[in-house]
Amino acid sequence: VEFQTFQHYFIQINLRMAEYLASIFGTEKDKVNCTFYFKIGACRHGDTCTRIHNRPTFSQTIVLVNMYKSPAVTNAILDPAGLGVSPYSEGQLQENFDTFFEDVFVEVEEEYGEIDEMNVCDNLGDHLMGNVYIKFVKESSAKPCVQALNNRWYNGAPIKAELSPVTDFREACCRQYEMGECSRAGFCNFMHLKPISKKLRRTLYGRKLNSALIKKTPPPPGASSGDSSSSGSSPERKRSKKSKKKKKKHKANHKLSGRLYM
């Protein structure tokens, strides 16, 4: 009886300990696992970090490490005070970034699967600078994408792709930066996401909404399935033809850029 009582007590202690460890996993109270790696998929200490980086074996999200090279950083010139100054205007930098974003977004979505969200870090720290995070709609798209992109190059440099533990970008982003109050500027350890232009956002993410609406739109009353398939002038067929033309044209322009290659 005493042995059974002790065994029951021992099991209860282990269960409580397991519940406690699960509740603090990835938080500041966790002294074993790295909080920053769990939240943002990167740590400024890298492999020398004293805490464990639990690299996922499956995830919806991948990270392309230091992939985006901003001309504002790579081509900066020194002013009389010895500070780095970009020789480009804000408009030119935004155009360069939009071109990069569209290149990667379209190529990855066409080749590996539908993208739910894509973000690029504007931080200056080595562990976050130019990191591209891509979250797929389906988890099954992520691993094949990582394997394929690790054998590809972009703009003369090899791509380093990894599965990332990040699933909620709201937790990974710097809230002070979003309010314009971050005192650490580009060297903050939380994500400072670089925004794309509104026009490009409508182009990339708007087409998903349009295709979803077309699928959900019911046929007009009185129209049979045979009529809709045979009528070449129906709104749905016109929309699909236009979208196909646009997709082909965009794909051709994208292939001409020739920056994401084997």
VOBA-1610 file (N, C-alpha, C; in pm, whole numbers, padded with zeros to 5 digits, always signed):
BEGIN
Val+00083-00120+00000Val+00000+00000+00000Val+00087+00126+00000Glu+00192+00122+00085Glu+00281+00237+00093Glu+00352+00259-00041Phe+00391+00150-00107Phe+00459+00161-00237Phe+00366+00221-00342Gln+00240+00178-00345Gln+00144+00231-00439Gln+00118+00379-00415Thr+00111+00417-00289Thr+00091+00559-00253Thr+00208+00643-00299Phe+00330+00591-00275Phe+00451+00663-00319Phe+00456+00674-00471Gln+00420+00565-00540Gln+00420+00565-00687Gln+00320+00668-00742His+00201+00673-00682His+00099+00770-00723His+00149+00912-00701Tyr+00212+00936-00586Tyr+00265+01069-00552Tyr+00374+01109-00651Phe+00461+01013-00686Phe+00571+01040-00780Phe+00517+01076-00919Ile+00413+01004-00963Ile+00351+01032-01094Ile+00289+01171-01095Gln+00222+01207-00985Gln+00158+01339-00977Gln+00262+01452-00986Ile+00377+01432-00919Ile+00484+01533-00924Ile+00536+01548-01066Asn+00558+01434-01134Asn+00608+01439-01272Asn+00509+01508-01366Leu+00381+01481-01348Leu+00279+01544-01431Leu+00276+01695-01409Arg+00284+01738-01284Arg+00284+01881-01254Arg+00409+01949-01312Met+00522+01881-01302Met+00646+01935-01358Met+00636+01948-01509Ala+00579+01845-01575Ala+00563+01848-01721Ala+00469+01961-01762Glu+00361+01981-01688Glu+00266+02090-01717Glu+00334+02226-01701Tyr+00417+02239-01596Tyr+00486+02366-01573Tyr+00586+02396-01684Leu+00665+02294-01724Leu+00764+02312-01830Leu+00695+02347-01964Ala+00581+02285-01989Ala+00506+02313-02112Ala+00452+02455-02111Ser+00412+02503-01993Ser+00353+02638-01983Ser+00457+02749-02001Ile+00584+02721-01965Ile+00687+02825-01978Ile+00774+02807-02103Phe+00745+02703-02184Phe+00828+02676-02302Phe+00827+02797-02397Gly+00946+02844-02431Gly+00958+02957-02523Gly+00932+03092-02462Thr+00911+03099-02331Thr+00890+03227-02263Thr+01019+03270-02193Glu+01017+03387-02133Glu+01137+03438-02066Glu+01174+03355-01943Lys+01077+03282-01888Lys+01105+03197-01771Lys+01178+03069-01809Asp+01175+03035-01938Asp+01239+02912-01985Asp+01391+02933-01988Lys+01462+02862-01901Lys+01607+02877-01891Lys+01683+02775-01977Val+01609+02690-02048Val+01672+02585-02128Val+01665+02618-02277Asn+01546+02656-02325Asn+01525+02684-02467Asn+01534+02834-02496Cys+01588+02867-02613Cys+01609+03007-02650Cys+01476+03072-02689Thr+01440+03178-02615Thr+01315+03248-02638Thr+01313+03316-02774Phe+01424+03381-02809Phe+01430+03456-02935Phe+01419+03362-03057Tyr+01487+03248-03050Tyr+01479+03156-03163Tyr+01337+03101-03178Phe+01272+03076-03066Phe+01136+03023-03070Phe+01039+03125-03131Lys+01060+03255-03099Lys+00966+03358-03144Lys+00995+03409-03285Ile+01125+03431-03317Ile+01158+03495-03445Ile+01240+03405-03538Gly+01272+03284-03493Gly+01346+03192-03579Gly+01490+03232-03603Ala+01543+03321-03520Ala+01683+03367-03532Ala+01731+03416-03396Cys+01861+03406-03373Cys+01918+03449-03246Cys+02051+03517-03274Arg+02077+03629-03208Arg+02200+03705-03235Arg+02326+03629-03192His+02310+03531-03102His+02425+03453-03057His+02456+03336-03151Gly+02362+03302-03237Gly+02384+03193-03332Gly+02410+03060-03262Asp+02508+02986-03313Asp+02541+02855-03258Asp+02610+02862-03122Thr+02655+02982-03082Thr+02722+02997-02952Thr+02623+03027-02839Cys+02495+03031-02870Cys+02392+03059-02768Cys+02395+02951-02661Thr+02380+02991-02536Thr+02385+02897-02425Thr+02255+02820-02409Arg+02151+02862-02479Arg+02022+02792-02471Arg+01998+02713-02601Ile+01906+02621-02595Ile+01882+02529-02706Ile+01797+02595-02815His+01840+02578-02939His+01761+02620-03055His+01691+02495-03110Asn+01562+02484-03083Asn+01485+02367-03129Asn+01445+02387-03274Arg+01526+02332-03365Arg+01499+02349-03508Arg+01386+02254-03549Pro+01281+02308-03611Pro+01165+02224-03644Pro+01196+02124-03756Thr+01132+02009-03749Thr+01142+01909-03856Thr+01026+01922-03954Phe+00922+01996-03914Phe+00811+02028-04003Phe+00753+02162-03960Ser+00708+02239-04058Ser+00654+02373-04031Ser+00587+02427-04156Gln+00495+02522-04139Gln+00436+02593-04253Gln+00528+02702-04305Thr+00624+02743-04222Thr+00706+02861-04252Thr+00850+02822-04283Ile+00907+02889-04383Ile+01049+02874-04413Ile+01115+03011-04403Val+01247+03013-04385Val+01322+03139-04385Val+01437+03128-04485Leu+01452+03230-04567Leu+01563+03241-04659Leu+01660+03342-04596Val+01769+03290-04542Val+01857+03367-04454Val+01935+03473-04532Asn+01925+03600-04485Asn+02002+03714-04542Asn+01989+03723-04694Met+01874+03693-04747Met+01859+03687-04894Met+01848+03826-04957Tyr+01773+03917-04892Tyr+01753+04049-04952Tyr+01870+04141-04918Lys+01936+04190-05022Lys+02048+04284-05005Lys+02001+04423-05046Ser+01975+04507-04950Ser+01925+04642-04981Ser+02036+04728-05039Pro+02010+04796-05151Pro+02111+04887-05207Pro+02149+04999-05110Ala+02058+05032-05020Ala+02087+05136-04921Ala+02201+05095-04829Val+02221+04965-04812Val+02328+04913-04725Val+02450+04875-04807Thr+02427+04800-04916Thr+02540+04749-04995Thr+02613+04859-05071Asn+02542+04967-05109Asn+02603+05076-05188Asn+02610+05206-05111Ala+02609+05198-04978Ala+02613+05320-04897Ala+02748+05391-04913Ile+02743+05524-04911Ile+02865+05606-04918Ile+02878+05687-04790Leu+03001+05725-04758Leu+03025+05799-04634Leu+03006+05949-04656Asp+02935+06012-04564Asp+02919+06158-04570Asp+03035+06223-04493Pro+03047+06355-04491Pro+03158+06421-04419Pro+03168+06384-04271Ala+03055+06346-04211Ala+03057+06310-04069Ala+03098+06164-04048Gly+03121+06090-04158Gly+03162+05951-04148Gly+03047+05853-04134Leu+02927+05901-04163Leu+02810+05814-04154Leu+02772+05761-04292Gly+02720+05638-04297Gly+02679+05579-04423Gly+02549+05642-04474Val+02552+05686-04601Val+02434+05749-04661Val+02402+05678-04792Ser+02273+05653-04815Ser+02233+05586-04939Ser+02233+05684-05055Pro+02291+05646-05171Pro+02290+05735-05287Pro+02158+05730-05364Tyr+02060+05650-05316Tyr+01934+05633-05386Tyr+01821+05705-05314Ser+01719+05741-05390Ser+01601+05804-05332Ser+01511+05697-05271Glu+01414+05742-05191Glu+01320+05647-05130Glu+01240+05573-05237Gly+01204+05644-05343Gly+01129+05582-05452Gly+01207+05472-05521Gln+01336+05497-05544Gln+01421+05396-05609Gln+01439+05273-05521Leu+01456+05296-05391Leu+01472+05184-05298Leu+01344+05101-05290Gln+01228+05169-05290Gln+01101+05097-05284Gln+01079+05016-05412Glu+01115+05073-05525Glu+01101+05003-05653Glu+01190+04879-05657Asn+01313+04893-05607Asn+01404+04778-05602Asn+01349+04668-05512Phe+01295+04708-05397Phe+01241+04610-05303Phe+01117+04542-05361Asp+01030+04618-05425Asp+00910+04560-05486Asp+00946+04458-05594Thr+01050+04488-05673Thr+01094+04395-05777Thr+01144+04265-05716Phe+01224+04278-05611Phe+01275+04160-05540Phe+01159+04078-05483Phe+01068+04145-05414Phe+00956+04078-05348Phe+00871+04002-05449Glu+00841+04067-05561Glu+00759+04003-05664Glu+00831+03884-05727Asp+00961+03900-05753Asp+01042+03791-05808Asp+01029+03665-05723Val+01054+03681-05594Val+01057+03566-05503Val+00916+03510-05482Phe+00820+03599-05457Phe+00682+03555-05428Phe+00625+03473-05544Val+00635+03527-05665Val+00575+03460-05782Val+00645+03328-05811Glu+00778+03329-05807Glu+00855+03207-05836Glu+00823+03095-05736Val+00824+03130-05608Val+00801+03029-05504Val+00658+02977-05510Glu+00561+03066-05528Glu+00421+03022-05530Glu+00391+02935-05652Glu+00448+02970-05768Glu+00424+02892-05888Glu+00491+02754-05882Glu+00608+02749-05818Glu+00685+02625-05819Glu+00653+02532-05701Tyr+00622+02589-05583Tyr+00619+02506-05463Tyr+00486+02505-05387Gly+00398+02601-05409Gly+00269+02597-05340Gly+00219+02735-05301Glu+00091+02742-05267Glu+00027+02870-05236Glu+00084+02932-05109Ile+00113+03062-05118Ile+00171+03135-05005Ile+00061+03205-04926Asp+00066+03188-04795Asp-00029+03256-04707Asp+00023+03395-04671Glu+00154+03405-04648Glu+00213+03532-04603Glu+00363+03531-04631Met+00415+03645-04676Met+00559+03658-04698Met+00606+03790-04638Asn+00714+03786-04562Asn+00766+03905-04495Asn+00917+03912-04509Val+00968+04035-04517Val+01113+04058-04529Val+01158+04150-04417Cys+01265+04112-04348Cys+01315+04192-04235Cys+01397+04311-04284Asp+01375+04425-04219Asp+01449+04548-04249Asp+01552+04578-04140Asn+01582+04478-04056Asn+01678+04496-03947Asn+01820+04506-04000Leu+01910+04554-03916Leu+02052+04566-03953Leu+02140+04463-03883Gly+02086+04392-03784Gly+02163+04287-03717Gly+02189+04170-03811Asp+02307+04109-03801Asp+02345+04001-03893Asp+02248+03885-03893His+02186+03856-03779His+02098+03739-03769His+01960+03763-03830Leu+01926+03890-03859Leu+01794+03921-03914Leu+01799+03997-04047Met+01912+04056-04080Met+01921+04141-04199Met+01884+04067-04327Gly+01780+04115-04394Gly+01740+04059-04522Gly+01676+03922-04516Asn+01638+03876-04397Asn+01572+03746-04386Asn+01434+03751-04453Val+01404+03650-04532Val+01275+03641-04601Val+01198+03524-04540Tyr+01084+03554-04478Tyr+01000+03451-04417Tyr+00880+03426-04508Ile+00860+03299-04544Ile+00748+03260-04630Ile+00664+03156-04557Lys+00538+03191-04532Lys+00445+03097-04468Lys+00350+03043-04574Phe+00350+02913-04591Phe+00264+02849-04691Phe+00127+02819-04633Val+00030+02806-04722Val-00104+02766-04680Val-00101+02621-04631Lys-00027+02536-04703Lys-00017+02395-04667Lys+00123+02364-04613Glu+00127+02293-04503Glu+00255+02256-04442Glu+00338+02168-04535Ser+00272+02089-04618Ser+00342+01996-04708Ser+00424+02069-04815Ser+00400+02198-04835Ser+00475+02274-04937Ser+00612+02319-04887Ala+00627+02330-04755Ala+00747+02393-04698Ala+00874+02312-04716Lys+00870+02185-04677Lys+00993+02104-04679Lys+01049+02085-04820Pro+00966+02051-04921Pro+01019+02040-05057Pro+01077+02172-05108Cys+01016+02283-05065Cys+01067+02415-05106Cys+01207+02439-05049Val+01226+02406-04922Val+01358+02422-04858Val+01462+02338-04931Gln+01430+02214-04957Gln+01525+02124-05025Gln+01561+02175-05164Ala+01463+02228-05236Ala+01488+02277-05372Ala+01567+02408-05371Leu+01530+02501-05284Leu+01595+02633-05284Leu+01738+02628-05234Asn+01772+02528-05155Asn+01911+02515-05108Asn+02006+02477-05221Asn+01951+02442-05336Asn+02034+02413-05454Asn+02025+02524-05559Arg+01970+02639-05518Arg+01953+02749-05614Arg+02027+02874-05569Trp+02040+02967-05663Trp+02112+03092-05638Trp+02020+03210-05667Tyr+02050+03323-05604Tyr+01977+03446-05634Tyr+02076+03562-05639Asn+02075+03633-05752Asn+02159+03753-05765Asn+02307+03723-05737Gly+02354+03607-05784Gly+02495+03574-05771Gly+02536+03513-05639Ala+02437+03482-05552Ala+02471+03424-05421Ala+02384+03301-05395Pro+02438+03198-05329Pro+02358+03079-05298Pro+02249+03111-05196Ile+02135+03045-05210Ile+02024+03064-05117Ile+02039+02966-05001Lys+02024+03018-04879Lys+02025+02933-04760Lys+01882+02930-04704Ala+01815+02815-04718Ala+01676+02802-04675Ala+01666+02705-04557Glu+01578+02738-04462Glu+01556+02654-04344Glu+01407+02654-04309Leu+01363+02549-04242Leu+01231+02552-04180Leu+01237+02644-04060Ser+01132+02721-04038Ser+01132+02818-03928Ser+01022+02787-03828Pro+01047+02809-03698Pro+00943+02787-03597Pro+00838+02897-03593Val+00859+03007-03666Val+00767+03122-03661Val+00635+03087-03731Thr+00526+03105-03659Thr+00393+03086-03718Thr+00306+03210-03699Asp+00335+03288-03595Asp+00258+03409-03567Asp+00352+03529-03575Phe+00341+03606-03684Phe+00432+03718-03703Phe+00400+03836-03611Arg+00280+03837-03554Arg+00247+03944-03459Arg+00333+03933-03334Glu+00363+03807-03294Glu+00448+03786-03176Glu+00595+03813-03208Ala+00633+03795-03335Ala+00774+03811-03373Ala+00811+03955-03402Cys+00711+04039-03432Cys+00739+04178-03472Cys+00757+04270-03352Cys+00834+04376-03374Cys+00855+04479-03272Cys+00735+04574-03273Arg+00660+04577-03166Arg+00541+04661-03160Arg+00577+04809-03150Gln+00689+04839-03086Gln+00734+04979-03077Gln+00770+05032-03215Tyr+00830+04947-03299Tyr+00865+04987-03436Tyr+00739+05019-03517Glu+00636+04938-03498Glu+00511+04961-03570Glu+00447+05093-03531Met+00473+05139-03408Met+00421+05268-03362Met+00521+05381-03385Gly+00637+05347-03444Gly+00740+05448-03471Gly+00816+05492-03348Glu+00828+05402-03247Glu+00889+05441-03120Glu+01007+05352-03079Cys+01056+05265-03169Cys+01164+05173-03130Cys+01296+05249-03117Ser+01355+05243-02999Ser+01478+05319-02971Ser+01603+05247-03021Arg+01592+05118-03056Arg+01709+05040-03098Arg+01728+05044-03250Ala+01633+05107-03319Ala+01640+05121-03466Ala+01659+04984-03532Gly+01751+04977-03630Gly+01769+04853-03705Gly+01834+04740-03628Phe+01888+04769-03509Phe+01957+04666-03432Phe+01868+04602-03326Cys+01739+04623-03338Cys+01642+04558-03250Cys+01643+04408-03275Asn+01618+04329-03170Asn+01619+04183-03183Asn+01485+04126-03225Phe+01384+04210-03240Phe+01256+04166-03293Phe+01244+04215-03437Met+01155+04153-03514Met+01143+04182-03657Met+01094+04324-03684His+01164+04393-03774His+01117+04518-03834His+01084+04483-03980Leu+00958+04465-04010Leu+00919+04419-04143Leu+00912+04534-04243Lys+00974+04513-04359Lys+00975+04615-04464Lys+00848+04602-04547Pro+00768+04710-04558Pro+00641+04700-04631Pro+00661+04710-04782Ile+00576+04639-04856Ile+00573+04654-05002Ile+00472+04763-05037Ser+00475+04809-05162Ser+00382+04913-05204Ser+00239+04860-05207Lys+00143+04949-05193Lys+00002+04909-05193Lys-00037+04846-05327Lys+00019+04900-05434Lys-00014+04847-05567Lys+00031+04701-05581Leu+00152+04672-05534Leu+00203+04534-05543Leu+00124+04442-05451Arg+00086+04492-05333Arg+00007+04410-05241Arg-00126+04372-05304Arg-00190+04468-05372Arg-00316+04437-05440Arg-00295+04335-05552Thr-00180+04347-05622Thr-00152+04255-05733Thr-00129+04113-05684Leu-00047+04096-05579Leu-00008+03963-05532Leu-00116+03896-05447Tyr-00171+03972-05352Tyr-00268+03913-05261Tyr-00411+03930-05312Gly-00435+04029-05397Gly-00569+04053-05450Gly-00614+03947-05546Arg-00521+03887-05619Arg-00559+03784-05716Arg-00615+03660-05647Lys-00570+03635-05523Lys-00625+03523-05448Lys-00771+03549-05413Leu-00799+03674-05371Leu-00937+03709-05336Leu-01027+03701-05458Asn-00975+03747-05572Asn-01054+03744-05696Asn-01086+03600-05737Ser-00986+03512-05729Ser-01009+03373-05768Ser-01106+03304-05673Ala-01097+03339-05543Ala-01189+03281-05444Ala-01331+03328-05469Leu-01348+03457-05504Leu-01481+03510-05531Leu-01542+03448-05655Ile-01459+03427-05758Ile-01508+03366-05882Ile-01558+03224-05856Lys-01484+03151-05769Lys-01525+03014-05737Lys-01657+03012-05660Lys-01674+03112-05570Lys-01793+03113-05486Lys-01915+03174-05556Thr-01894+03249-05666Thr-02007+03315-05734Thr-02098+03210-05797Pro-02228+03207-05757Pro-02320+03108-05815Pro-02357+03145-05957Pro-02394+03047-06041Pro-02435+03077-06178Pro-02566+03154-06178Pro-02593+03234-06281Pro-02718+03311-06287Pro-02837+03218-06292Pro-02952+03262-06234Pro-03069+03175-06233Pro-03116+03140-06373Gly-03150+03011-06391Gly-03199+02966-06521Gly-03091+02917-06613Ala-02964+02935-06574Ala-02853+02891-06661Ala-02813+02750-06622Ser-02814+02660-06717Ser-02774+02521-06692Ser-02624+02508-06705Ser-02573+02393-06662Ser-02429+02370-06669Ser-02382+02366-06813Gly-02470+02312-06902Gly-02433+02305-07044Gly-02426+02442-07106Asp-02520+02532-07066Asp-02519+02668-07121Asp-02395+02743-07080Ser-02358+02727-06951Ser-02242+02802-06902Ser-02114+02754-06967Ser-02105+02625-06997Ser-01982+02572-07058Ser-01974+02609-07205Ser-02093+02621-07271Ser-02091+02649-07414Ser-02087+02796-07445Ser-02131+02880-07352Ser-02133+03024-07382Ser-01995+03081-07365Gly-01938+03125-07475Gly-01802+03178-07469Gly-01796+03320-07419Ser-01909+03387-07403Ser-01909+03528-07364Ser-01952+03546-07220Ser-01953+03438-07138Ser-01993+03451-06998Ser-01887+03529-06920Pro-01931+03602-06813Pro-01834+03683-06734Pro-01722+03598-06675Glu-01758+03472-06631Glu-01655+03388-06569Glu-01546+03353-06669Arg-01588+03319-06794Arg-01489+03282-06895Arg-01403+03401-06932Lys-01465+03521-06938Lys-01388+03641-06970Lys-01283+03667-06862Arg-01327+03653-06735Arg-01233+03677-06625Arg-01118+03576-06628Ser-01153+03449-06652Ser-01049+03346-06654Ser-00950+03368-06768Lys-01002+03412-06886Lys-00914+03438-06998Lys-00819+03555-06967Lys-00877+03660-06905Lys-00794+03776-06870Lys-00687+03737-06769Ser-00728+03658-06666Ser-00630+03619-06564Ser-00520+03533-06623Lys-00557+03444-06721Lys-00456+03360-06786Lys-00359+03444-06866Lys-00413+03544-06937Lys-00326+03632-07015Lys-00231+03708-06924Lys-00286+03761-06814Lys-00203+03836-06720Lys-00095+03747-06661Lys-00133+03624-06625Lys-00038+03531-06562Lys+00075+03497-06658Lys+00039+03471-06784Lys+00141+03437-06883Lys+00236+03555-06905Lys+00177+03674-06916Lys+00259+03793-06939Lys+00353+03817-06822His+00298+03804-06699His+00380+03826-06580His+00491+03722-06570Lys+00456+03597-06606Lys+00555+03489-06599Lys+00668+03514-06698Ala+00633+03563-06816Ala+00735+03592-06917Ala+00828+03703-06869Asn+00768+03809-06814Asn+00849+03919-06761Asn+00938+03871-06648His+00881+03783-06563His+00956+03731-06449His+01076+03649-06495Lys+01056+03565-06596Lys+01165+03482-06648Lys+01277+03567-06707Leu+01239+03684-06764Leu+01341+03771-06821Leu+01433+03830-06716Ser+01382+03843-06593Ser+01467+03901-06489Ser+01588+03812-06461Gly+01566+03679-06467Gly+01676+03583-06458Gly+01761+03592-06334Arg+01702+03632-06221Arg+01782+03649-06100Arg+01767+03531-06003Leu+01658+03457-06015Leu+01644+03337-05932Leu+01666+03218-06022Tyr+01783+03155-06011Tyr+01820+03055-06110Tyr+01896+02940-06045Met+01913+02833-06125Met+01987+02715-06079Met+02137+02746-06070
//
